Amino acid sequence: MTVERALLVFAGSMVLLSVLLTYYVHPNFVWLTLFVGANMIQSAFTGFCPAVMVMKKLGLKTEAQKACAVR
């Protein structure tokens, strides 16, 4: 799995988790949903995402790194 794919899985999982927590636990968990969405938007503009840094430290490779390794 690449960093880009893992990031999509992570973001989607966080959104689903926060919606479930909002529905079943407490309405204030909606703030977690808003935070995840805002982080995705700022990441699209700035290119900075803390989750990507963690995933790279865990050893995941980017699509570009994986493409170079195939050649």
C-alpha positions in Angstrom: 0.0 0.0 0.0 1.3 3.5 -0.8 1.1 6.6 1.3 -1.6 8.1 -1.0 -3.9 5.1 -0.7 -3.3 4.8 3.1 -4.1 8.5 3.5 -7.5 8.0 1.7 -8.3 5.0 3.9 -7.3 6.9 7.0 -9.3 10.0 6.2 -12.4 8.0 5.2 -12.2 5.9 8.3 -11.9 9.0 10.5 -14.9 10.6 8.9 -17.0 7.4 9.3 -15.8 7.0 12.9 -16.6 10.6 13.8 -20.1 10.3 12.3 -20.8 7.1 14.3 -19.5 8.7 17.5 -21.7 11.8 16.8 -24.8 9.6 16.3 -24.2 7.1 19.1 -22.1 8.8 21.8 -22.5 12.6 21.8 -23.4 15.3 19.3 -20.2 17.2 20.0 -18.2 14.6 18.1 -19.3 16.5 15.0 -16.4 18.7 15.7 -14.1 15.8 14.9 -15.8 15.4 11.5 -15.3 19.1 10.8 -11.6 19.0 11.9 -10.9 16.1 9.5 -12.6 17.9 6.6 -10.8 21.1 7.3 -7.5 19.2 7.5 -8.1 17.6 4.1 -8.9 21.0 2.6 -5.8 22.7 4.0 -3.7 19.7 2.9 -4.9 20.1 -0.6 -3.7 23.7 -0.7 -0.5 23.5 1.3 0.7 19.9 0.8 1.3 19.5 4.5 -0.3 16.6 6.2 0.8 15.2 9.6 -0.6 11.8 8.8 1.6 11.5 5.7 4.7 12.2 7.8 3.7 9.4 10.2 3.0 7.0 7.4 6.4 7.7 5.8 8.1 7.0 9.1 6.2 3.7 9.3 7.9 2.8 6.0 5.2 3.3 3.4 6.4 4.5 0.1 4.8 7.1 -2.2 3.4 6.3 -5.6 6.5 7.9 -7.2 8.9 5.9 -5.1 7.1 2.7 -5.9 7.1 3.5 -9.6 10.9 4.1 -9.6 11.4 0.8 -7.8 9.6 -1.1 -10.5 11.9 0.0 -13.2 
